[in-house]
Amino acid sequence: MLDRAGNANEFRDSLMAQSAVPAARAPIRVGVVGVGVMGSNHARVLADLPGASLVGIADPDLMQSRKVADFLGCKAVANIDDLLALKPDAVIVAAPSHLHHDIAISAIGAGAHVLVEKPIAPTVEEGEAIVAAAKAAGVTLMIGHVERFNPAVEAIRNAIRGEDILSIGITRVGPFPPRMSNVGVVIDLAVHDIDLICHFTDSHIIEVQPQVRAAVADREDIALLQFRTANGVLAHINTNWLTPFKARTVHVATRKKYVIGDLLTRQVTECSDYKPDGSYSMRHLSVAYAEPLRVELTRFLDAIRTGGRPDVTGEDGVSSLATAIKCLAEQGSPGDRPALLRAAG
Ligand SMILES: NC(=O)c1ccc[n+]([C@@H]2O[C@H](COP(=O)([O-])OP(=O)(O)OC[C@H]3O[C@@H](n4cnc5c(N)ncnc54)[C@H](O)[C@@H]3O)[C@@H](O)[C@H]2O)c1
């Protein structure tokens, strides 16, 4: 972040003296573990990101890794150990979620900074172990809740900054994914919005009231989740895989404003200045143009260079996962129990 980087010169200079932090101007050597849908996007962005050098990718699917490596002109290896032998400063963990713990612990053990895709892990215990290991090793740990870096999310957050937030409603719906992993909509989709609710309110969720159902698939494919945050905001998430088109919308009511954001078209509208006759002002807010993943990776590199707090901490990742698991546990229907998430993709 510009302000953080701008204010951090002294702090950064002192950190540069420590060997774990790459020198300010040297590119940060990054490796990507798992180059399926998400990991190949990380690799694509890193290959072209100023301040980063893509040292290699690791994936046991050699056809896939060769395809990505040939396209990006980087080295392909079969596993995390071979990637760590290339001495990356940082590792992106984009393998299936049930492997996040072991891969992240190996990378941290080798002294690498780590960005772990969401959800941080299949269980809270494994997520906490990753957080503890990163802390003990003194490396940066960030979680890939990429929606935080959607410019529309930033515009909404700016519009409600300093306002008395009353409620938040988020819709994230669409058709079934082409390849089903064995997690349902709560872990796959709602975890993004649980994180956004905490981000918008600068708070955490203390109460959940979930309605969850596996209507068509083996795992939950509809979820209507209600929450209360520690600072008193009411929130709900409507998510499913039963809608023929994708929609991602955020509605925030504050005491003086109503802000509506479309996270796909990135149009953000603010209603304010309510009059006794029912009239009000309405305006479209300006939204920056940026690829969220590029912003996320830039911020990760910033956090490594400055030694500062990453935008999405390991604790944030654990907290969102814990809330999602609580929704499933409180619902308690067969097949939705958290222990089964261990096998999640
Ligand atoms: N932030 C987001 O919006 C977002 C979106 C999609 C996926 N994800 C997350 O990214 C992760 C990957 O999801 P995906 O959709 O890309 O899955 P995917 O199945 O497309 O890709 C996973 C890749 O990991 C590889 N892999 C399997 N075992 C491995 C191992 N031991 N070491 C290295 N690689 C291994 C597979 O061969 C595959 O190429 C998941 O944690 C998922 O939740 C996040």
The ligand as a Tripos MOL2 file, in Angstrom:
@<TRIPOS>MOLECULE
LIG
   44    48     1     0     0
SMALL
NO_CHARGES

@<TRIPOS>ATOM
      1 N1         -9.2360  -16.7780   -4.3480 N.am      1 LIG1
      2 C1        -10.1210  -17.2840   -5.2020 C.2       1 LIG1
      3 O1        -11.0100  -16.6000   -5.6790 O.2       1 LIG1
      4 C2         -9.9930  -18.7200   -5.5890 C.ar      1 LIG1
      5 C3        -10.6180  -19.1890   -6.7540 C.ar      1 LIG1
      6 C4        -10.4450  -20.5320   -7.1090 C.ar      1 LIG1
      7 C5         -9.6880  -21.3580   -6.2950 C.ar      1 LIG1
      8 N2         -9.1340  -20.8680   -5.1490 N.ar      1 LIG1
      9 C6         -8.3420  -21.7410   -4.2620 C.3       1 LIG1
     10 O2         -7.1500  -22.1110   -4.9600 O.3       1 LIG1
     11 C7         -6.7950  -23.4510   -4.6300 C.3       1 LIG1
     12 C8         -6.7160  -24.2580   -5.9230 C.3       1 LIG1
     13 O3         -7.9860  -24.2500   -6.5480 O.3       1 LIG1
     14 P1         -8.1230  -24.4220   -8.1430 P.3       1 LIG1
     15 O4         -9.5270  -24.1090   -8.4830 O.co2     1 LIG1
     16 O5         -7.0280  -23.6980   -8.8380 O.co2     1 LIG1
     17 O6         -7.8890  -25.9920   -8.2630 O.3       1 LIG1
     18 P2         -7.3750  -26.8120   -9.5170 P.3       1 LIG1
     19 O7         -7.8230  -28.2090   -9.3010 O.co2     1 LIG1
     20 O8         -7.7290  -26.1160  -10.7880 O.co2     1 LIG1
     21 O9         -5.7830  -26.7420   -9.3830 O.3       1 LIG1
     22 C9         -5.0690  -27.3700   -8.3680 C.3       1 LIG1
     23 C10        -3.7100  -27.7830   -8.9290 C.3       1 LIG1
     24 O10        -2.9330  -28.2820   -7.8430 O.3       1 LIG1
     25 C11        -2.2000  -29.3820   -8.3340 C.3       1 LIG1
     26 N3         -1.7430  -30.2330   -7.2370 N.ar      1 LIG1
     27 C12        -2.3340  -31.3290   -6.7050 C.ar      1 LIG1
     28 N4         -1.5500  -31.8430   -5.7410 N.ar      1 LIG1
     29 C13        -0.4470  -31.0420   -5.6670 C.ar      1 LIG1
     30 C14         0.7270  -31.0690   -4.8700 C.ar      1 LIG1
     31 N5          0.9250  -32.0140   -3.9450 N.pl3     1 LIG1
     32 N6          1.6420  -30.1110   -5.0680 N.ar      1 LIG1
     33 C15         1.4690  -29.1680   -6.0140 C.ar      1 LIG1
     34 N7          0.3630  -29.0860   -6.7880 N.ar      1 LIG1
     35 C16        -0.5720  -30.0190   -6.6190 C.ar      1 LIG1
     36 C17        -3.1580  -30.0790   -9.2910 C.3       1 LIG1
     37 O11        -2.4650  -30.9530  -10.1780 O.3       1 LIG1
     38 C18        -3.8070  -28.8900   -9.9770 C.3       1 LIG1
     39 O12        -3.0980  -28.5290  -11.1470 O.3       1 LIG1
     40 C19        -7.8810  -23.9620   -3.6630 C.3       1 LIG1
     41 O13        -7.4260  -23.7660   -2.3560 O.3       1 LIG1
     42 C20        -9.0670  -23.0470   -3.9370 C.3       1 LIG1
     43 O14        -9.9110  -22.8850   -2.8370 O.3       1 LIG1
     44 C21        -9.2540  -19.5840   -4.7950 C.ar      1 LIG1
@<TRIPOS>BOND
     1     1     2 1
     2     2     3 2
     3     2     4 1
     4     4     5 ar
     5     4    44 ar
     6     5     6 ar
     7     6     7 ar
     8     7     8 ar
     9     8     9 1
    10     8    44 ar
    11     9    10 1
    12     9    42 1
    13    10    11 1
    14    11    12 1
    15    11    40 1
    16    12    13 1
    17    13    14 1
    18    14    15 2
    19    14    16 1
    20    14    17 1
    21    17    18 1
    22    18    19 2
    23    18    20 1
    24    18    21 1
    25    21    22 1
    26    22    23 1
    27    23    24 1
    28    23    38 1
    29    24    25 1
    30    25    26 1
    31    25    36 1
    32    26    27 ar
    33    26    35 ar
    34    27    28 ar
    35    28    29 ar
    36    29    30 ar
    37    29    35 ar
    38    30    31 1
    39    30    32 ar
    40    32    33 ar
    41    33    34 ar
    42    34    35 ar
    43    36    37 1
    44    36    38 1
    45    38    39 1
    46    40    41 1
    47    40    42 1
    48    42    43 1
@<TRIPOS>SUBSTRUCTURE
     1 LIG1         1 GROUP 0 **** ****
